[in-house]
């Protein structure tokens, strides 16, 4: 295989880990790769998985099951290097692996870093009575992990020391597969960034177009969505629906309102061979792999979700109270008392704080408690409110430490240049050292870093490491109090 050499690292791109899921292979489990006999060019980025439609242009291709490997040049004194397998976010409907350049992390932590594509939207998450299988996105991720087990040594990596890490939909995937019997032995540490099995939300409590739900669909709901989509596509007969939809082009599928939703194909389903039960239930009952976990979220997660629709439908004081009544019904006044408009610079920021705490922060804390009862957990909160924004931000709105803002501190995120301050560069270096130290040992602590105490859920105030810039920026935070988690627990 012909890769590319750079100053201090090597890159191998577009390595196939499964057969192209095209034609008759659309909506089938990932199949084996056809072997090649000549040296393969691994210097160019792979296709992104096909995505878009509706108001967005269709990009990418169905032939997209590729991964990229970045590894430091030269041997390591300790033998084989830890392997870190990254899953991108994007609500299971967008994103691609090569957007995240991990060379700084690979060099700094002396680790092999793998970034992998997986099928998205209707191509990855369709469930239908005419299919005997589902959760193709998760199956692709498992196939990538199996590829790592077979091939890590060829890149200097240790197949017995694999860290599975991801953000948003990638974090949800890691958490889900932490509970999956199918992933046994495929990874040995887990990192969840802004994605936890326990995540859920009330009616319109995440997005005005979303009913109450979680990151997971019941098998009945998933099949109902698939059947409705097939009918909307003109493929109503259950006996021929899959063949009918396989005969449609990807662009035609994605152009249809039946696929774009709501409800969209944005969540895996449980009750399958990959996810036998709801991941939150599996976590609560201790049915998950006993691997060390590093998990957390960002201080202002909800701003990213609010900003996406604030431009279309500005959140005024009146609109804020309407949203509270829709989402929290008889508890709306209580929620407003805890999040009064007088505490925020705008109604949009007040609603973002509600989403941050109710939908992301407190479910994350709950999941960390459940995990910590059975396995070592290290919890974090990314808190640099001056972090560069990956997602669009409306004029006049402070992005804060919103959803995705930690990504620049771990990767070079294409095509952005974050123009870090010196303090932000230092925080980025510390975070990469924490993440790679955790990958190596299952514990993020190192002599050159501020101490990180293990999270213990039984403690009245479990330790959560705040990750911020400047002297003393990395410190303990009372996460539950900061995000009013006792209040939210009282409403359950």
C-alpha positions as CSV (number, residue, x, y, z in Angstrom):
1,X,0.0,0.0,0.0
2,X,1.4,3.4,-1.0
3,X,0.7,6.1,1.7
4,X,2.1,9.6,2.1
5,X,5.0,10.7,4.2
6,X,5.0,13.9,6.1
7,X,7.2,15.5,8.7
8,X,6.8,13.2,11.7
9,X,3.9,11.1,10.5
10,X,2.5,8.8,7.8
11,X,-0.9,8.9,6.3
12,X,-2.8,6.1,4.5
13,X,-6.2,7.1,3.1
14,X,-9.2,5.5,1.5
15,X,-8.5,1.9,2.7
16,X,-11.6,-0.2,2.1
17,X,-12.8,-2.1,5.2
18,X,-16.0,-3.5,3.6
19,X,-17.4,-4.2,0.2
20,X,-19.1,-1.2,-1.5
21,X,-22.8,-1.2,-0.3
22,X,-24.2,-0.5,-3.7
23,X,-26.8,-2.2,-5.9
24,X,-28.0,-5.4,-4.3
25,X,-25.7,-4.6,-1.3
26,X,-27.7,-1.5,-0.4
27,X,-29.3,-2.3,3.0
28,X,-27.2,-5.4,3.6
29,X,-24.6,-6.1,6.3
30,X,-21.1,-5.0,5.3
31,X,-19.5,-7.7,3.2
32,X,-15.8,-8.7,2.7
33,X,-13.4,-6.6,0.6
34,X,-12.2,-7.9,-2.7
35,X,-8.5,-8.5,-2.4
36,X,-6.0,-6.6,-4.6
37,X,-2.6,-7.8,-5.9
38,X,-0.9,-4.5,-6.9
39,X,0.2,-1.8,-4.5
40,X,-2.8,0.4,-3.7
41,X,-2.7,4.2,-3.8
42,X,-3.6,5.4,-0.4
43,X,-2.7,9.1,-0.8
44,X,-6.1,10.5,-1.7
45,X,-9.2,11.1,0.5
46,X,-12.1,8.6,0.1
47,X,-15.6,9.4,-0.9
48,X,-17.8,10.7,1.9
49,X,-20.9,8.6,2.4
50,X,-23.8,10.0,0.4
51,X,-25.8,12.7,2.3
52,X,-27.8,15.8,1.9
53,X,-31.1,16.2,0.0
54,X,-34.0,18.5,0.7
55,X,-32.6,22.0,1.0
56,X,-29.0,20.7,0.9
57,X,-27.1,19.5,-2.2
58,X,-26.6,15.7,-2.4
59,X,-22.9,15.0,-1.9
60,X,-20.7,11.9,-1.5
61,X,-21.3,8.4,-2.8
62,X,-22.7,5.1,-1.7
63,X,-19.3,3.5,-2.3
64,X,-17.9,5.0,0.9
65,X,-16.9,2.3,3.4
66,X,-13.3,3.4,3.8
67,X,-11.0,4.4,6.6
68,X,-7.9,6.4,7.0
69,X,-4.8,5.6,9.1
70,X,-2.4,8.1,10.6
71,X,0.7,6.9,12.4
72,X,3.9,8.5,13.7
73,X,7.0,7.8,11.8
74,X,9.6,5.6,13.4
75,X,9.4,2.9,16.1
76,X,8.2,3.4,19.6
77,X,10.3,2.3,22.5
78,X,7.4,0.4,24.1
79,X,6.7,-1.8,21.1
80,X,3.3,-1.6,19.4
81,X,1.4,1.7,19.7
82,X,-2.1,2.2,21.1
83,X,-4.8,2.4,18.4
84,X,-7.5,5.0,18.5
85,X,-10.6,4.6,16.2
86,X,-12.6,7.8,15.6
87,X,-16.2,8.1,14.6
88,X,-17.4,11.5,13.4
89,X,-20.7,13.2,14.4
90,X,-23.4,14.6,12.2
91,X,-26.7,13.2,13.6
92,X,-26.2,10.0,11.7
93,X,-27.1,12.0,8.5
94,X,-23.9,14.0,7.6
95,X,-20.2,14.1,8.1
96,X,-17.1,12.2,6.9
97,X,-14.0,10.7,8.3
98,X,-11.3,12.7,6.4
99,X,-12.6,16.0,7.7
100,X,-10.8,15.1,11.0
101,X,-7.0,15.2,10.5
102,X,-5.5,13.5,13.6
103,X,-1.8,13.9,12.8
104,X,-1.1,16.2,15.8
105,X,-2.7,13.7,18.2
106,X,-0.9,10.7,16.6
107,X,2.5,12.5,16.9
108,X,2.0,13.9,20.4
109,X,0.6,10.7,21.8
110,X,2.6,8.2,19.8
111,X,-0.6,6.5,18.7
112,X,-2.1,5.1,15.6
113,X,-5.3,6.9,14.8
114,X,-8.0,5.5,12.5
115,X,-10.9,7.6,11.2
116,X,-13.8,5.7,9.6
117,X,-16.8,6.5,7.4
118,X,-20.1,4.7,8.0
119,X,-23.4,4.7,6.1
120,X,-25.7,7.7,6.9
121,X,-29.4,8.5,7.0
122,X,-31.7,6.2,5.1
123,X,-28.8,4.2,3.8
124,X,-27.5,3.4,7.3
125,X,-30.7,3.3,9.4
126,X,-33.6,2.0,7.3
127,X,-35.7,-0.6,9.0
128,X,-38.5,-2.2,7.1
129,X,-40.7,-5.4,7.3
130,X,-39.0,-6.4,4.1
131,X,-35.5,-6.4,5.6
132,X,-34.2,-9.0,8.0
133,X,-31.5,-6.7,9.3
134,X,-31.1,-3.0,10.3
135,X,-28.7,-0.6,12.0
136,X,-26.3,-0.7,9.1
137,X,-24.4,2.3,10.4
138,X,-23.5,0.5,13.6
139,X,-22.7,-2.7,11.6
140,X,-20.3,-0.6,9.5
141,X,-18.6,0.7,12.6
142,X,-18.2,-2.9,13.9
143,X,-16.7,-3.9,10.5
144,X,-14.2,-1.1,10.9
145,X,-13.2,-2.3,14.4
146,X,-12.8,-5.9,13.0
147,X,-10.6,-4.5,10.3
148,X,-8.4,-2.9,13.0
149,X,-8.1,-6.2,14.8
150,X,-6.9,-7.9,11.6
151,X,-4.6,-5.1,10.4
152,X,-3.4,-2.9,13.3
153,X,0.0,-4.6,13.5
154,X,0.8,-3.7,9.9
155,X,0.7,0.0,10.9
156,X,2.6,-0.5,14.2
157,X,-0.6,-0.6,16.2
158,X,-1.6,-3.0,19.1
159,X,-4.9,-4.8,18.4
160,X,-5.1,-5.6,22.1
161,X,-5.1,-1.9,23.0
162,X,-7.9,-0.2,20.9
163,X,-9.7,3.0,22.1
164,X,-13.0,3.6,20.4
165,X,-13.9,7.3,20.5
166,X,-16.5,9.6,18.9
167,X,-18.5,12.8,19.2
168,X,-22.2,13.4,19.0
169,X,-23.6,10.6,16.7
170,X,-20.1,9.1,17.0
171,X,-20.3,9.2,20.8
172,X,-23.8,7.7,20.7
173,X,-22.4,4.9,18.5
174,X,-19.6,4.2,21.0
175,X,-22.0,4.1,23.9
176,X,-24.4,1.8,22.0
177,X,-21.7,-0.6,21.0
178,X,-20.4,-0.6,24.5
179,X,-23.7,-2.4,25.3
180,X,-23.7,-4.6,22.2
181,X,-22.7,-8.3,22.5
182,X,-21.4,-8.1,18.9
183,X,-18.5,-5.8,20.0
184,X,-17.0,-8.0,22.6
185,X,-13.2,-7.9,22.4
186,X,-13.1,-5.3,19.6
187,X,-12.1,-2.3,21.8
188,X,-10.6,-1.9,25.2
189,X,-11.3,1.7,26.1
190,X,-14.2,4.0,25.2
191,X,-14.5,7.8,24.9
192,X,-17.9,9.5,24.5
193,X,-17.9,13.2,23.6
194,X,-21.4,14.7,23.7
195,X,-23.1,11.4,23.2
196,X,-24.4,9.2,26.0
197,X,-26.8,6.2,26.0
198,X,-29.1,8.0,28.4
199,X,-29.7,11.0,26.2
200,X,-33.4,11.8,25.7
201,X,-35.7,14.9,25.3
202,X,-39.3,16.0,25.8
203,X,-41.7,17.1,23.0
204,X,-40.0,19.7,20.9
205,X,-37.3,19.9,23.6
206,X,-34.4,19.5,21.2
207,X,-35.8,20.8,18.0
208,X,-39.2,22.3,17.1
209,X,-39.7,19.5,14.5
210,X,-38.9,16.7,17.0
211,X,-41.4,14.8,19.2
212,X,-40.3,13.4,22.5
213,X,-37.7,10.7,22.1
214,X,-34.1,9.5,22.6
215,X,-31.1,8.6,20.6
216,X,-32.7,5.2,19.9
217,X,-35.9,4.0,18.2
218,X,-38.0,1.0,19.2
219,X,-38.1,-1.7,16.5
220,X,-41.8,-0.9,15.9
221,X,-41.2,2.8,15.4
222,X,-38.2,2.2,13.2
223,X,-40.2,-0.2,10.9
224,X,-43.1,2.2,10.8
225,X,-40.8,5.0,9.7
226,X,-39.4,2.8,7.0
227,X,-42.8,1.6,5.8
228,X,-44.0,5.2,5.6
229,X,-40.9,6.3,3.7
230,X,-41.4,3.4,1.2
231,X,-45.0,4.4,0.7
232,X,-44.0,8.0,0.1
233,X,-41.4,6.8,-2.5
234,X,-44.1,4.9,-4.4
235,X,-42.9,1.5,-3.1
236,X,-45.9,0.6,-0.9
237,X,-46.0,-3.1,-1.5
238,X,-44.1,-4.7,1.5
239,X,-43.1,-7.7,-0.7
240,X,-41.4,-5.6,-3.3
241,X,-40.6,-2.3,-1.4
242,X,-36.9,-3.0,-0.9
243,X,-36.3,-4.0,-4.5
244,X,-38.2,-1.0,-5.6
245,X,-36.1,1.3,-3.4
246,X,-32.9,-0.4,-4.4
247,X,-33.7,0.5,-8.0
248,X,-33.9,4.2,-7.2
249,X,-30.8,6.4,-7.4
250,X,-29.3,7.7,-4.2
251,X,-30.1,11.3,-5.4
252,X,-33.7,10.4,-6.0
253,X,-34.1,8.8,-2.6
254,X,-32.6,11.8,-0.8
255,X,-34.7,14.3,-2.8
256,X,-37.9,12.8,-1.5
257,X,-39.7,14.4,1.5
258,X,-40.5,10.9,2.5
259,X,-36.9,10.4,3.4
260,X,-36.0,13.8,4.6
261,X,-38.8,13.8,7.2
262,X,-39.8,14.6,9.8
263,X,-39.4,12.1,11.1
264,X,-36.0,11.6,9.5
265,X,-33.7,8.6,9.6
266,X,-31.4,10.0,12.3
267,X,-31.4,7.3,15.0
268,X,-30.5,3.6,15.3
269,X,-33.0,1.1,16.6
270,X,-32.8,-1.5,19.3
271,X,-34.4,-4.9,19.4
272,X,-31.9,-6.1,16.8
273,X,-29.0,-8.5,16.8
274,X,-26.6,-5.6,17.2
275,X,-28.6,-3.8,19.9
276,X,-30.8,-6.3,21.6
277,X,-32.2,-3.7,24.1
278,X,-32.4,0.0,24.6
279,X,-28.8,1.1,25.4
280,X,-30.0,3.2,28.4
281,X,-31.7,0.1,29.9
282,X,-28.5,-1.9,29.3
283,X,-26.5,0.7,31.1
284,X,-28.9,0.9,34.0
285,X,-28.8,-2.8,34.5
286,X,-25.1,-3.2,34.1
287,X,-25.1,-5.0,30.8
288,X,-22.1,-3.4,29.1
289,X,-18.4,-4.2,28.4
290,X,-16.2,-3.5,31.4
291,X,-13.7,-1.2,29.7
292,X,-12.4,2.1,31.1
293,X,-14.4,5.1,30.0
294,X,-13.7,8.8,29.4
295,X,-16.9,10.8,28.8
296,X,-18.2,14.3,28.9
297,X,-19.9,17.2,27.2
298,X,-19.5,20.9,26.6
299,X,-20.5,23.8,28.8
300,X,-23.0,25.3,26.3
301,X,-24.0,22.3,24.2
302,X,-27.5,23.6,23.5
303,X,-26.5,26.7,21.7
304,X,-25.6,24.7,18.5
305,X,-29.1,23.2,18.4
306,X,-30.9,26.5,19.1
307,X,-28.8,28.5,16.5
308,X,-29.8,26.1,13.7
309,X,-33.5,27.2,13.9
310,X,-33.3,30.6,15.6
311,X,-32.4,32.1,12.2
312,X,-35.6,30.6,10.7
313,X,-37.9,31.4,13.7
314,X,-36.3,33.8,16.1
315,X,-36.8,32.9,19.8
316,X,-38.5,35.9,21.4
317,X,-39.6,36.1,25.0
318,X,-43.1,35.0,23.9
319,X,-41.7,32.1,21.8
320,X,-39.5,31.0,24.8
321,X,-42.6,30.6,27.0
322,X,-44.4,28.8,24.2
323,X,-41.5,26.3,23.9
324,X,-41.5,25.8,27.7
325,X,-45.2,25.1,27.7
326,X,-44.9,22.7,24.7
327,X,-42.0,20.8,26.2
328,X,-42.7,20.9,29.9
329,X,-46.5,21.3,30.2
330,X,-47.5,21.6,33.8
331,X,-43.8,22.1,34.8
332,X,-43.3,25.1,32.5
333,X,-43.5,27.7,35.2
334,X,-41.0,25.7,37.4
335,X,-38.5,25.5,34.5
336,X,-38.9,29.2,33.8
337,X,-38.3,30.0,37.5
338,X,-34.9,28.1,37.2
339,X,-34.1,29.7,33.8
340,X,-35.6,33.2,34.0
341,X,-35.1,35.5,31.0
342,X,-33.5,38.1,33.3
343,X,-30.5,35.7,33.8
344,X,-29.7,35.6,30.0
345,X,-28.7,38.1,27.3
346,X,-31.5,36.8,25.0
347,X,-34.4,34.4,25.0
348,X,-32.4,32.2,22.6
349,X,-29.6,31.8,25.1
350,X,-32.1,31.0,27.9
351,X,-33.7,28.2,25.7
352,X,-30.2,27.0,24.9
353,X,-29.4,26.7,28.6
354,X,-32.5,24.6,29.1
355,X,-31.5,22.3,26.2
356,X,-27.9,22.1,27.5
357,X,-28.9,21.0,31.0
358,X,-32.0,18.9,30.3
359,X,-31.1,17.1,27.1
360,X,-27.3,16.8,27.3
361,X,-25.6,17.6,30.6
362,X,-27.8,15.8,33.1
363,X,-28.3,12.7,31.0
364,X,-24.5,12.6,30.5
365,X,-24.0,12.8,34.3
366,X,-26.6,10.0,34.8
367,X,-24.8,7.8,32.3
368,X,-21.4,8.4,33.9
369,X,-22.9,7.4,37.3
370,X,-24.2,4.1,35.8
371,X,-21.0,3.3,34.1
372,X,-18.9,4.2,37.2
373,X,-20.8,1.6,39.2
374,X,-19.1,-1.1,37.2
375,X,-15.9,0.3,35.5
376,X,-13.4,3.2,35.8
377,X,-14.8,6.5,34.5
378,X,-13.1,9.8,33.9
379,X,-15.5,12.7,33.3
380,X,-14.9,16.0,31.7
381,X,-16.6,19.3,30.7
382,X,-15.1,21.3,27.8
383,X,-15.5,25.0,28.9
384,X,-13.6,27.4,26.7
385,X,-16.3,29.9,25.8
386,X,-14.0,31.5,23.3
387,X,-13.5,28.3,21.3
388,X,-13.8,28.7,17.5
389,X,-17.1,27.6,16.1
390,X,-17.4,24.6,13.8
391,X,-21.1,25.1,13.2
392,X,-22.7,28.3,11.9
393,X,-23.5,31.0,14.5
394,X,-26.1,33.8,13.9
395,X,-24.7,37.3,14.0
396,X,-24.6,38.7,17.5
397,X,-24.9,35.4,19.2
398,X,-22.0,34.2,21.4
399,X,-21.2,30.5,20.4
400,X,-19.7,29.7,23.8
401,X,-18.5,26.2,24.4
402,X,-21.3,24.8,22.2
403,X,-21.8,21.3,20.7
404,X,-18.7,20.4,18.6
405,X,-16.5,23.2,19.9
406,X,-14.0,20.8,21.5
407,X,-13.2,19.2,18.1
408,X,-10.6,21.8,17.1
409,X,-8.6,21.0,20.3
410,X,-8.2,17.3,19.2
411,X,-8.1,17.5,15.4
412,X,-7.3,19.7,12.5
413,X,-10.9,20.1,11.3
414,X,-11.0,20.7,7.6
415,X,-11.3,23.2,6.1
416,X,-11.0,25.5,9.1
417,X,-8.1,27.4,10.6
418,X,-9.0,28.1,14.2
419,X,-6.3,30.8,14.8
420,X,-5.8,29.6,18.4
421,X,-4.4,31.9,21.0
422,X,-1.3,30.7,22.9
423,X,-3.6,29.6,25.8
424,X,-5.9,27.7,23.5
425,X,-2.8,26.0,21.9
426,X,-1.8,24.9,25.4
427,X,-5.3,23.6,26.2
428,X,-5.3,21.7,22.9
429,X,-2.0,20.1,23.8
430,X,-3.2,19.1,27.2
431,X,-6.4,17.6,25.8
432,X,-4.5,15.5,23.2
433,X,-2.1,14.3,25.9
434,X,-5.1,13.4,28.2
435,X,-6.9,11.5,25.4
436,X,-3.8,9.6,24.2
437,X,-2.6,8.8,27.7
438,X,-6.0,7.3,28.4
439,X,-5.7,5.3,25.2
440,X,-2.4,4.0,26.3
441,X,-3.2,3.1,29.9
442,X,-6.9,3.5,30.6
443,X,-6.1,6.5,32.8
444,X,-5.6,10.1,31.4
445,X,-3.1,11.1,34.1
446,X,0.5,12.0,33.3
447,X,3.2,13.8,35.3
448,X,3.2,16.8,33.0
449,X,-0.6,17.3,33.3
450,X,-3.0,18.7,36.0
451,X,-4.3,15.7,38.0
452,X,-7.5,14.2,36.9
453,X,-9.4,12.3,39.6
454,X,-11.5,9.3,38.8
455,X,-15.3,9.9,38.7
456,X,-17.1,8.0,41.5
457,X,-20.8,8.2,41.2
458,X,-21.4,7.3,44.8
459,X,-19.8,10.6,45.9
460,X,-22.1,13.5,46.7
461,X,-20.2,15.5,44.2
462,X,-18.5,13.2,41.6
463,X,-15.3,14.6,40.2
464,X,-15.7,16.2,36.7
465,X,-12.6,17.8,35.1
466,X,-13.3,21.2,33.6
467,X,-11.2,21.8,30.5
468,X,-10.6,25.5,30.0
469,X,-7.8,27.9,29.1
470,X,-5.3,29.8,31.3
471,X,-3.7,29.3,34.7
472,X,-6.1,27.1,36.7
473,X,-8.4,26.6,33.7
474,X,-8.2,22.8,34.2
475,X,-9.9,22.1,37.5
476,X,-12.7,20.4,39.3
477,X,-16.3,21.6,38.6
478,X,-19.5,20.7,40.5
479,X,-21.2,19.6,37.3
480,X,-24.5,18.6,38.8
481,X,-25.0,21.9,40.5
482,X,-23.8,23.9,37.5
483,X,-26.5,22.2,35.3
484,X,-29.3,22.0,37.9
485,X,-29.4,18.2,37.6
486,X,-31.2,17.7,40.9
487,X,-34.0,20.0,39.6
488,X,-34.3,18.0,36.4
489,X,-34.3,14.7,38.3
490,X,-37.2,16.0,40.4
491,X,-39.3,16.3,37.2
492,X,-38.8,12.7,36.0
